[in-house]
Amino acid sequence: MTETVISAKRRVSSLLAAVRSPHGSVSGINYFKGRGYKRDLSLPIPLARANAFDELLSASGAYVYDDDLIAGSLRGIMLDVGDGGIPKDEFDYYCRYPGIYGEKGFPHQADHYAPAYDILLEKGVGGILEDIAASMERYAGDKKRLIFLESCRVEMEAFARLIRRYAESAEEKGNTALRDVLLSVESEPPRSFVSALQLVWLAHVVFCMQGLYAMALGRFDQYLYPFYKADIDAGIIDDDTATEYIASAFIKIGERRAFFGGDDVVNICIGGRTPDGENGVTGLTLCTLHAVGICNIPGPNLSARISRDDPADFLPECLKVIGTGLGYPALMNDETNVRSMARLGYPIEDARRFCMVGCIENLIQGRQEPWNDGRFDTPKYLEYTINRGVDILKGEKNGIDVGDFAAGDFPTMDSFMRALERELRDGVGDYAVRVMNEEKRYNPENYVNPFMSCLTYDCVGRGLDICDGGALYPGNHGAATMGIGTMADSLAAIEKCVYTDKTVSPKRLIEALKADFVGYEDVRRLLLDAPKYGNNDDTADKYAVWYVDFLAGEFDRYRTPNGGRFVTLCAANTSNIWAGMNTAATPDGRRAKEPLSDAGSPTYGRDKNGVTQTVLSLVKPDYTLVSGGSVVNQKFTPDVFREENLPALAALIKVYFAKGGQEMQINSVSRETLKDAMKSPEKYEDLVVRVSGFSAYFTRLDPGVQKDILERTEHPGI
């Protein structure tokens, strides 16, 4: 370990301690926005929002930490209210106004976005302002566009003033080097790696200051690479120095937990193909990976795009960071994901520009509207098929009646599958209509985000907001189809026990499910003994193939209000737990209210033939159809991450990806450690584990989520 890396670890430790220290009691976001709205209540709404943005950036603090190499902090928006701070009545008065003007949320494409930071790096603030002025000349006479573009001008000028205020704060701290970096990017494009990183980080902080969540940094190692390479070639920086600067910025992702509670899911994408098809792994890729490892906190949700021709050290270096217990990076198959995006009709150059937002969701960086998604509880429709559209737990008719299973209306497995497909088709339609109506709830002309639009192709050129026709491509809605393992296992059990062996009649199966197997233990044993997904058994695996094909095809029939696609994900983000709480016993032997299978993984404990057989099951579905992304959780004992064992693990992942697997993320914290952490949480306050599409502090998770992680099949070797 070099002296620079040791210095980076010390600096990060010092910054993290400072981040966690109390400062202010309440977020001032709505207070500052409210003061901005109040400036002139007669303005058109987009301009009123620009005033709110301007006040937020102008009146909040520009806080610089003692150990900052890169400036930009949320600390300045935290306020003391009452008892010598801002009077409570004044605070409450101004906080009303964001509610009066209205705020969009995640269902309405407010955040979960990866801005086109390359626009900012190429043009600088001044260049963007020049483009806004040129666009205003182009659209002279078009009132709507002129109001929007004026809002863009107000917000970009506010951003420039914020940069200046941070420079002044750095000077007050005696940090003249940081001051000079900030002044250099107040209006001009950056000329060095450090100044480019500084400009990007401050823009990211501005999104967080607005209260936006899961704003991705995207292909960080690609848009910063020209600056990195120039400085490396000139001998201005080396890899250790670059790593230290990156870590100095990333550690402040932890501010969200310190100030607001909970972790921000800031997805950072490394590796993968460049738009022209070249391999994008560089020295900066490894610097970014190592910086996340040094920080060792949830939030920098690192995703690594793994390609067939990556440098030999890239995947092993990823595994070493994963093996620390951090669970980052998630590993993404570049070939499968590029094909999944290209099938939606994007030019191949833009399909290769995909990154991840939030957990694992695929989005073309800076070129399409923000992401939103929802959960589709697939096993519920199996319940409706079996029980004539009636929810077993609630007794409510929430599905359609496709026939009487108990009376023999489905005499063959094929006829049962056609009935299930009718039930699912109806459910998909209901889901899509709800999403479309919700997305239409707000007039996009009034719910603008000019700053986000300035960092999106080609909002300034079109004179339109990102969600009002400004982005090159409309946004996609992700339908997270839950329970692939539960469904595959249940259908395999029905095939074997009801139709092939005829050991369980349809009537008795329904009775057993309604009784949660109480008094029907013999039925449950037969169902549990049937083939299970994750063991390379086609009897079960064919239903996972059907699941992916059928649901992707059904959701493909629908379009969002702006013309985007409904894309499927095999993901749950812990929602398999609450979905399970609302689902009766299922034909795989699962008891009522137990979690559904997690995301794209087999049901925990049912994959009993080793990880190689699990992988051979997982690659059978066609994941190029799953354009939203998927999550496959795997768990290995810490011994697997010993230096001598890493080649075998890397080989397993390469085979998995070569055969079409889409994603894999790995926990490396032992079962014994997790059990002890549940028993004595005070000893494990900083224990980070991979949860679903994100990592988190284990001891701060809900006990149900802790148990779900503990139950994952643990592989002791390859």
C-alpha positions in Angstrom: 0.0 0.0 0.0 1.5 3.3 -1.1 1.8 6.4 1.1 -0.8 8.1 -1.1 -3.3 5.4 -0.5 -2.6 5.4 3.2 -3.2 9.1 3.1 -6.4 8.6 1.2 -7.7 6.2 3.8 -6.8 8.6 6.6 -8.5 11.5 4.8 -11.6 9.5 4.1 -11.8 8.4 7.7 -11.5 12.0 8.8 -14.1 13.2 6.4 -16.5 10.4 7.4 -16.2 11.4 11.0 -16.9 15.0 10.1 -19.9 14.0 7.9 -21.4 12.1 10.8 -21.0 14.9 13.3 -24.2 16.8 14.1 -24.9 20.0 12.3 -28.4 21.6 12.1 -31.5 19.8 13.0 -33.8 20.1 10.0 -33.4 20.1 6.2 -33.8 23.6 4.8 -34.7 22.5 1.3 -38.3 23.5 1.4 -37.6 26.6 3.5 -35.1 28.0 0.9 -37.3 27.0 -2.0 -40.3 28.7 -0.3 -38.4 31.9 0.0 -37.6 31.7 -3.7 -41.2 31.1 -4.7 -42.3 34.0 -2.5 -40.1 36.5 -4.5 -42.8 36.9 -7.1 -46.0 34.8 -7.0 -47.2 36.3 -10.3 -44.5 34.6 -12.4 -45.2 31.6 -14.8 -44.6 28.4 -12.9 -41.4 27.4 -14.6 -39.8 30.8 -13.7 -41.1 30.5 -10.2 -39.4 27.1 -9.9 -36.2 28.7 -11.2 -36.4 31.4 -8.4 -36.9 28.6 -5.9 -33.8 26.9 -7.3 -31.8 30.2 -7.2 -32.7 30.8 -3.6 -31.8 27.3 -2.6 -28.3 27.6 -4.1 -27.8 31.3 -3.0 -29.0 31.2 0.6 -27.8 27.8 1.8 -24.3 27.4 3.0 -21.3 26.5 0.8 -19.6 24.3 3.4 -16.0 23.1 2.9 -14.6 20.4 5.2 -11.1 20.7 6.6 -9.9 17.7 4.7 -11.7 18.4 1.4 -9.9 17.8 -1.8 -13.2 18.2 -3.7 -15.8 20.6 -2.5 -19.5 20.1 -2.4 -21.6 19.2 0.7 -25.2 18.9 1.8 -24.3 20.3 5.2 -25.2 23.8 4.0 -28.9 23.1 3.7 -29.2 21.9 7.3 -30.8 24.4 9.6 -31.3 25.0 13.3 -35.0 25.9 13.8 -36.1 27.6 17.0 -34.0 28.1 20.2 -31.7 30.7 18.6 -32.1 29.5 15.0 -34.7 30.4 12.4 -38.0 31.1 14.2 -40.3 28.1 13.9 -43.2 30.2 12.5 -41.0 31.7 9.8 -39.7 28.2 8.9 -43.2 26.8 8.6 -44.5 29.8 6.6 -42.0 29.4 3.8 -42.1 25.6 3.8 -45.7 25.8 2.6 -44.8 27.0 -0.8 -43.2 23.9 -2.4 -46.5 22.1 -1.5 -48.5 24.9 -3.1 -46.6 24.7 -6.3 -46.4 21.0 -6.2 -43.5 18.5 -6.4 -43.1 15.5 -8.6 -42.1 12.2 -7.2 -40.4 9.0 -8.4 -43.6 7.7 -10.2 -43.6 10.9 -12.3 -39.9 10.7 -13.4 -38.6 13.3 -10.9 -35.2 11.6 -10.3 -33.4 8.2 -10.8 -31.5 9.8 -13.6 -27.9 9.9 -15.0 -27.2 13.4 -16.4 -25.1 14.0 -19.5 -22.1 15.2 -17.5 -20.1 15.3 -20.8 -22.1 18.4 -21.8 -20.9 20.2 -18.7 -17.3 19.1 -19.1 -17.2 20.0 -22.8 -19.0 23.4 -22.6 -18.6 24.5 -19.0 -21.3 26.7 -17.4 -20.5 29.6 -19.8 -20.9 27.5 -22.9 -24.2 26.1 -21.7 -25.4 29.7 -21.1 -24.3 30.6 -24.6 -26.3 27.7 -26.0 -29.4 28.9 -24.0 -29.0 32.4 -25.5 -28.8 31.0 -29.0 -31.8 28.8 -28.5 -33.8 31.8 -27.2 -33.0 33.6 -30.4 -34.1 30.5 -32.4 -37.4 30.3 -30.6 -38.2 34.0 -30.5 -42.0 34.3 -30.4 -42.5 30.8 -28.9 -43.7 31.8 -25.4 -43.6 28.3 -23.9 -40.0 27.7 -25.0 -38.8 31.1 -24.1 -40.2 30.8 -20.5 -38.5 27.4 -20.2 -35.2 28.6 -21.6 -35.2 31.7 -19.3 -35.7 29.2 -16.4 -32.6 27.4 -17.7 -30.6 30.6 -17.7 -31.6 31.5 -14.2 -30.6 28.1 -12.9 -27.3 27.9 -14.7 -26.3 31.3 -13.5 -27.3 30.3 -9.9 -25.0 27.3 -10.3 -22.1 29.5 -11.4 -22.6 31.7 -8.3 -22.6 28.6 -6.1 -19.2 27.6 -7.5 -17.9 31.1 -6.7 -19.3 30.8 -3.1 -17.5 27.5 -2.6 -14.3 29.1 -3.9 -14.8 31.8 -1.2 -15.4 29.2 1.5 -12.2 27.3 0.4 -10.3 30.6 0.7 -11.6 31.2 4.2 -10.4 27.7 5.1 -7.0 28.6 3.7 -7.3 26.0 1.0 -6.0 28.0 -1.9 -5.5 25.0 -4.2 -9.2 24.1 -3.9 -10.1 27.8 -4.3 -8.2 28.0 -7.6 -9.7 24.8 -8.9 -13.2 26.1 -8.2 -12.6 29.5 -9.8 -11.2 27.8 -12.9 -14.6 26.1 -13.5 -16.9 29.0 -12.5 -17.7 29.6 -16.2 -15.0 27.9 -18.3 -14.8 24.2 -19.2 -12.4 22.2 -17.0 -8.8 21.8 -18.1 -7.6 19.1 -15.7 -8.8 15.9 -14.1 -9.2 17.5 -10.7 -11.2 20.4 -12.1 -13.4 18.1 -14.1 -14.1 15.9 -11.1 -14.8 19.0 -9.1 -17.4 20.4 -11.6 -19.2 17.0 -11.9 -19.3 16.6 -8.1 -20.8 20.0 -7.5 -23.4 19.4 -10.1 -24.3 16.1 -8.4 -24.6 17.9 -5.1 -27.0 20.4 -6.6 -29.3 17.6 -7.6 -29.1 16.2 -4.1 -29.8 19.7 -2.7 -33.1 19.7 -4.6 -34.1 16.6 -2.6 -33.7 14.3 -5.6 -32.8 10.7 -4.9 -30.8 8.0 -6.7 -29.1 10.5 -9.1 -26.5 8.4 -10.8 -23.0 9.5 -11.8 -23.3 7.0 -14.6 -20.3 6.2 -16.8 -17.9 8.1 -14.6 -14.7 6.5 -15.9 -15.7 7.3 -19.5 -16.5 11.0 -19.5 -13.7 11.8 -17.1 -11.1 9.7 -18.9 -9.8 12.3 -21.4 -8.9 14.6 -18.4 -7.4 11.7 -16.5 -5.3 10.5 -19.5 -4.0 14.0 -20.3 -2.9 14.5 -16.7 -1.4 11.1 -16.4 0.6 11.5 -19.6 1.8 14.9 -18.4 2.9 13.6 -15.1 0.5 15.9 -13.2 -1.2 13.0 -11.3 -0.8 9.3 -10.8 -3.3 6.6 -10.2 -3.0 6.8 -6.4 -3.6 10.6 -6.5 -6.6 10.2 -8.8 -8.0 7.5 -6.4 -7.6 9.8 -3.4 -9.4 12.7 -5.1 -12.3 10.4 -6.2 -12.6 8.9 -2.7 -12.7 12.4 -1.2 -15.8 13.1 -3.2 -17.5 9.7 -2.9 -17.3 9.6 0.9 -19.7 12.5 1.1 -22.4 10.3 -0.4 -22.7 9.3 3.3 -24.0 12.7 4.2 -27.5 11.7 3.3 -27.6 9.2 6.2 -26.0 11.6 8.6 -28.4 14.5 7.7 -31.6 12.9 6.5 -31.4 9.2 7.5 -31.1 6.4 5.0 -28.6 6.0 2.3 -28.6 7.5 -1.2 -28.2 5.0 -4.0 -25.8 6.8 -6.3 -25.1 4.3 -9.1 -21.6 4.6 -10.6 -20.9 2.6 -13.7 -17.4 1.5 -14.7 -16.1 -0.5 -17.7 -18.1 -1.7 -20.7 -18.0 -0.8 -24.4 -17.5 2.7 -25.6 -20.1 4.0 -28.2 -17.8 2.9 -31.0 -17.5 -0.6 -29.7 -14.0 -0.4 -28.1 -13.3 -1.8 -24.6 -13.7 1.0 -22.1 -11.7 -0.4 -19.1 -8.8 2.0 -18.3 -6.6 3.0 -15.4 -9.4 5.4 -14.3 -11.8 2.4 -14.1 -9.5 0.8 -11.5 -9.0 4.1 -9.7 -12.8 4.4 -9.3 -13.1 0.8 -8.2 -10.4 1.3 -5.5 -11.9 4.6 -4.4 -15.2 2.9 -3.6 -13.4 0.2 -1.7 -11.5 2.8 0.4 -14.8 4.6 1.3 -16.5 1.3 2.3 -19.9 2.8 2.8 -23.3 2.2 1.3 -24.3 4.7 -1.4 -21.6 4.6 -4.1 -23.6 1.8 -5.8 -20.9 0.7 -8.0 -21.8 -1.4 -11.1 -19.1 -3.0 -13.3 -19.9 -3.7 -17.0 -17.9 -6.9 -17.7 -17.0 -7.7 -21.3 -15.4 -10.7 -23.0 -12.2 -8.9 -23.9 -11.6 -7.0 -20.6 -8.0 -6.6 -19.3 -7.1 -9.8 -17.3 -6.9 -7.9 -14.0 -10.3 -6.2 -14.2 -12.7 -8.9 -12.9 -10.3 -10.2 -10.2 -9.9 -6.6 -9.0 -13.7 -6.3 -8.8 -13.8 -9.6 -6.8 -11.2 -8.4 -4.4 -13.4 -5.3 -3.5 -16.5 -7.5 -3.3 -14.6 -9.9 -1.0 -14.1 -7.2 1.6 -17.8 -7.7 2.4 -18.8 -4.4 0.7 -20.8 -6.3 -2.0 -19.7 -3.8 -4.6 -19.5 -3.8 -7.6 -22.5 -5.5 -9.0 -21.3 -7.4 -12.1 -23.1 -6.7 -15.4 -22.8 -8.7 -18.6 -22.0 -6.1 -21.2 -23.0 -8.2 -24.2 -26.4 -9.2 -22.8 -27.3 -5.7 -21.6 -26.2 -4.0 -24.8 -28.4 -6.4 -26.8 -31.3 -5.9 -24.4 -31.1 -2.1 -25.1 -30.6 -2.5 -28.8 -33.7 -4.6 -29.1 -35.7 -1.6 -28.0 -34.7 0.2 -31.2 -31.9 2.5 -30.0 -28.9 3.0 -32.3 -26.1 0.6 -31.3 -23.9 3.6 -30.3 -26.5 4.7 -27.8 -27.3 1.2 -26.6 -23.7 1.0 -25.6 -24.1 4.2 -23.6 -26.3 2.5 -21.1 -25.6 2.8 -17.4 -27.5 1.9 -14.3 -29.7 4.2 -12.2 -30.9 3.4 -8.7 -30.1 -0.3 -8.2 -29.6 -2.0 -11.5 -32.0 -0.2 -13.9 -30.7 0.3 -17.4 -30.9 3.8 -18.8 -29.1 5.6 -21.7 -27.1 8.3 -19.9 -28.2 11.9 -20.6 -30.4 11.0 -23.6 -33.7 9.9 -22.2 -36.2 10.8 -19.6 -35.7 9.7 -16.0 -36.5 6.2 -14.9 -39.5 5.0 -12.9 -40.7 1.5 -12.0 -43.1 -0.6 -10.0 -43.6 -4.2 -8.7 -45.6 -6.8 -10.5 -46.4 -9.6 -8.1 -46.5 -12.5 -10.5 -47.2 -15.4 -8.0 -50.5 -13.5 -7.1 -51.8 -14.3 -10.5 -51.1 -18.0 -10.0 -53.2 -17.8 -6.9 -56.0 -16.2 -8.9 -55.8 -18.8 -11.5 -56.1 -21.6 -9.0 -58.8 -19.9 -6.9 -61.1 -18.4 -9.6 -59.7 -14.8 -9.3 -60.1 -14.7 -5.5 -57.4 -13.6 -3.1 -57.1 -16.5 -0.6 -55.9 -14.4 2.3 -58.4 -11.5 1.9 -61.3 -13.2 0.3 -61.5 -10.5 -2.3 -62.0 -11.0 -6.0 -59.0 -9.2 -7.5 -58.4 -11.3 -10.6 -60.5 -12.8 -13.3 -62.2 -16.2 -13.3 -60.5 -18.2 -15.9 -62.1 -21.5 -14.9 -62.6 -24.0 -12.0 -59.3 -25.7 -11.3 -60.8 -27.9 -8.6 -63.6 -29.1 -10.9 -61.2 -30.1 -13.6 -61.6 -27.2 -16.1 -57.9 -27.5 -16.9 -57.4 -31.2 -17.7 -53.8 -30.9 -18.9 -50.8 -28.9 -17.9 -50.9 -27.1 -21.2 -54.5 -26.0 -20.5 -53.5 -24.8 -17.1 -50.7 -22.7 -18.5 -53.1 -21.1 -21.1 -55.4 -20.2 -18.2 -52.5 -18.7 -16.2 -51.5 -16.7 -19.2 -55.0 -15.3 -19.6 -54.9 -14.3 -15.9 -51.5 -12.7 -16.3 -52.4 -10.9 -19.5 -55.3 -9.3 -17.7 -53.1 -8.3 -14.7 -50.4 -6.8 -17.0 -53.1 -4.7 -18.7 -54.4 -3.4 -15.3 -50.8 -2.6 -14.2 -50.0 -0.7 -17.4 -53.2 1.4 -17.3 -52.5 2.4 -13.7 -48.9 3.4 -14.6 -50.1 5.4 -17.7 -52.7 7.3 -15.7 -50.3 8.1 -12.9 -47.7 9.4 -15.4 -50.3 11.7 -16.9 -51.2 13.2 -13.5 -49.0 16.3 -13.8 -48.7 18.8 -16.6 -45.0 18.6 -17.7 -45.0 22.2 -18.8 -45.4 23.3 -15.1 -43.3 20.5 -13.4 -39.9 21.3 -15.0 -36.4 20.8 -13.9 -34.3 23.2 -16.0 -30.9 22.3 -14.4 -31.5 18.6 -15.2 -32.6 19.5 -18.6 -29.4 21.6 -19.3 -27.5 18.3 -18.8 -29.6 16.3 -21.2 -29.4 15.9 -24.9 -31.1 18.0 -26.5 -33.3 19.9 -24.1 -31.6 23.3 -24.6 -31.5 22.8 -28.4 -35.3 21.9 -28.4 -36.2 24.5 -25.8 -38.2 21.9 -23.9 -37.9 20.2 -20.5 -36.6 16.7 -20.2 -40.1 15.3 -19.5 -41.8 17.5 -22.1 -40.2 16.4 -25.3 -36.7 17.8 -24.7 -34.8 14.5 -24.3 -33.8 12.5 -27.3 -35.7 9.5 -26.1 -38.8 9.0 -24.0 -38.4 7.3 -20.6 -39.1 3.6 -20.1 -41.2 2.2 -17.2 -39.8 -0.8 -15.5 -42.1 -3.6 -14.4 -40.2 -5.5 -11.7 -41.6 -8.9 -12.1 -41.2 -10.7 -8.8 -40.9 -14.4 -7.9 -39.4 -16.2 -10.8 -38.1 -18.9 -8.5 -41.5 -19.2 -6.7 -43.3 -19.4 -10.1 -40.9 -21.9 -11.7 -41.0 -24.2 -8.6 -44.8 -23.9 -8.2 -45.4 -24.8 -11.9 -43.0 -27.7 -11.8 -44.7 -29.0 -8.7 -48.2 -28.7 -10.3 -46.9 -30.5 -13.4 -45.4 -33.3 -11.5 -47.9 -33.8 -8.6 -51.2 -32.9 -10.3 -50.7 -33.9 -13.9 -47.9 -36.4 -14.3 -47.9 -38.4 -11.1 -51.4 -37.5 -10.1 -50.5 -37.7 -6.4 -52.3 -34.5 -5.6 -55.7 -33.7 -7.0 -56.5 -30.1 -7.9 -59.2 -30.0 -5.2 -56.8 -31.2 -2.5 -54.1 -28.8 -3.7 -56.5 -25.8 -3.2 -57.5 -27.1 0.2 -53.9 -27.4 1.2 -53.0 -23.9 0.1 -56.0 -22.4 1.9 -55.1 -24.3 5.1 -51.4 -23.1 4.8 -50.7 -26.9 4.7 -51.9 -27.4 8.3 -53.3 -30.9 8.2 -51.9 -31.4 4.7 -48.2 -32.0 5.5 -48.2 -35.0 3.1 -49.2 -32.7 0.3 -46.5 -30.2 1.2 -43.9 -32.9 1.2 -44.8 -34.0 -2.3 -44.7 -30.4 -3.5 -41.3 -29.8 -1.9 -39.9 -32.9 -3.4 -40.8 -31.8 -6.9 -38.0 -30.3 -9.1 -36.8 -26.9 -8.2 -35.3 -24.0 -10.2 -31.5 -23.6 -9.7 -30.5 -27.2 -10.0 -30.1 -27.5 -13.8 -33.3 -29.5 -14.0 -35.3 -28.7 -17.2 -38.6 -29.7 -15.5 -38.4 -26.5 -13.4 -36.1 -24.4 -15.5 -38.4 -24.4 -18.5 -40.9 -22.5 -16.5 -38.3 -19.8 -15.7 -37.7 -19.6 -19.5 -41.5 -19.2 -20.0 -41.7 -16.6 -17.3 -39.1 -14.3 -18.9 -40.5 -14.8 -22.5 -44.2 -14.4 -21.6 -44.0 -11.4 -19.3 -41.5 -9.5 -21.6 -43.9 -10.2 -24.5 -47.0 -9.0 -22.6 -45.4 -5.8 -21.4 -44.0 -5.1 -24.8 -47.5 -4.5 -26.0 -47.8 -1.2 -24.0 -46.2 2.3 -24.3 -45.8 5.1 -21.8 -47.7 8.4 -22.4 -44.6 9.9 -24.0 -44.0 6.8 -26.2 -41.5 5.0 -24.1 -41.5 1.2 -23.5 -42.7 -0.9 -20.7 -39.7 -3.1 -19.9 -39.4 -6.0 -17.5 -36.9 -6.5 -14.7 -36.2 -9.6 -12.7 -35.9 -7.6 -9.5 -37.6 -7.0 -6.2 -35.4 -4.7 -4.1 -36.6 -6.5 -0.9 -40.3 -6.1 -2.1 -40.4 -9.9 -2.3 -40.7 -9.8 1.5 -43.8 -7.6 1.7 -45.3 -9.3 -1.4 -44.9 -12.6 0.4 -46.7 -11.2 3.4 -49.7 -10.7 1.2 -49.5 -14.0 -0.6 -51.1 -17.3 0.5 -49.2 -20.6 0.5 -47.9 -21.5 -3.0 -47.7 -24.8 -4.8 -43.9 -25.0 -4.4 -44.4 -25.7 -0.7 -43.8 -22.2 0.5 -46.0 -21.2 3.5 -48.3 -18.2 3.5 -46.7 -14.8 4.2 -43.2 -16.1 3.7 -41.0 -14.1 1.3 -41.3 -14.9 -2.4 -38.1 -15.9 -4.2 -35.8 -12.9 -4.5 -35.4 -11.1 -7.8 -33.9 -13.3 -10.5 -32.5 -15.8 -8.0 -33.7 -19.3 -7.2 -35.7 -19.7 -4.0 -33.1 -19.7 -1.2 -32.3 -23.2 0.0 -33.9 -24.9 -3.0 -30.7 -24.7 -5.1 -29.0 -27.7 -3.5 -26.6 -29.0 -6.2 -23.9 -26.4 -6.0 -23.3 -23.1 -7.6 -22.3 -24.5 -11.0 -25.6 -26.2 -11.4 -27.3 -23.0 -10.2 -25.5 -21.0 -12.9 -26.5 -23.5 -15.6 -30.2 -23.0 -14.6 -29.8 -19.2 -14.5 -28.6 -18.9 -18.1 -31.5 -20.7 -19.7 -33.9 -17.7 -19.8 -33.2 -15.2 -22.6 -32.2 -12.1 -20.6 -31.8 -9.9 -23.7 -35.6 -9.6 -23.3 -35.2 -8.2 -19.8 -34.3 -4.7 -20.9 -34.7 -3.1 -17.5 -32.1 -5.3 -15.8 -32.0 -8.2 -13.4 -30.7 -9.1 -9.9 -29.1 -12.4 -9.1 -27.9 -12.7 -5.5 -25.2 -15.2 -4.7 -23.5 -15.8 -1.5 -20.0 -17.3 -0.9 -18.0 -17.9 2.2 -15.1 -15.6 2.8 -12.6 -18.4 1.9 -13.8 -18.2 -1.7 -12.2 -14.8 -1.9 -8.7 -15.9 -0.9 -6.2 -15.0 -3.6 -5.7 -18.7 -4.6 -9.5 -19.2 -5.1 -10.2 -16.1 -7.1 -9.4 -17.6 -10.5 -12.1 -20.3 -10.0 -14.7 -17.7 -9.0 -13.7 -15.4 -12.0 -14.0 -18.4 -14.3 -17.5 -19.2 -13.0 -18.6 -15.7 -13.7 -17.1 -15.6 -17.2 -18.9 -18.9 -18.1 -22.1 -17.5 -16.6 -21.8 -14.3 -18.8 -20.6 -16.2 -21.9 -23.8 -18.3 -21.7 -26.1 -15.2 -21.4 -26.4 -14.4 -17.7 -27.3 -10.7 -17.2 -26.1 -9.8 -13.7 -24.6 -11.2 -10.5 -24.0 -9.6 -7.2 -22.3 -11.3 -4.3 -22.3 -11.3 -0.5 -19.1 -12.5 1.1 -20.0 -12.0 4.8 -20.2 -15.4 6.6 -23.4 -16.7 8.1 -21.8 -16.8 11.5 -20.9 -13.1 11.3 -24.4 -12.2 10.2 -25.9 -14.2 13.1 -23.6 -12.6 15.6 -24.4 -9.1 14.1 -28.2 -9.8 14.7 -27.4 -10.9 18.2 -24.9 -8.1 19.1 -25.5 -5.2 16.7 -23.4 -2.8 18.7 -20.3 -4.8 17.6 -21.1 -4.4 13.9 -22.2 -0.8 13.3 -20.1 -0.4 10.2 -20.8 -3.9 8.7 -21.9 -3.4 5.1 -23.7 -6.2 3.1 -25.2 -6.5 -0.3 -29.0 -6.5 0.1 -30.7 -6.5 -3.3 -29.7 -3.9 -5.9 -27.8 -2.0 -3.2 -25.7 -2.4 -0.2 -26.5 -1.2 3.3 -25.4 -1.3 6.9 -26.6 -4.7 8.0 -27.5 -3.8 11.6 -29.8 -1.0 10.4 -31.9 -3.2 8.2 -35.4 -4.3 9.0 -35.2 -7.7 10.8 -37.2 -9.3 8.0 -34.5 -8.2 5.5 -31.7 -9.4 7.7 -33.4 -12.8 7.9 -33.8 -12.9 4.1 -30.1 -12.2 3.6 -29.2 -14.8 6.2 -31.3 -17.4 4.5 -29.5 -17.1 1.2 -27.8 -20.3 0.0 -24.2 -20.1 1.0 -21.6 -21.7 -1.3 -18.4 -22.8 0.3 -16.6 -23.2 -3.0 -16.8 -23.4 -6.8 
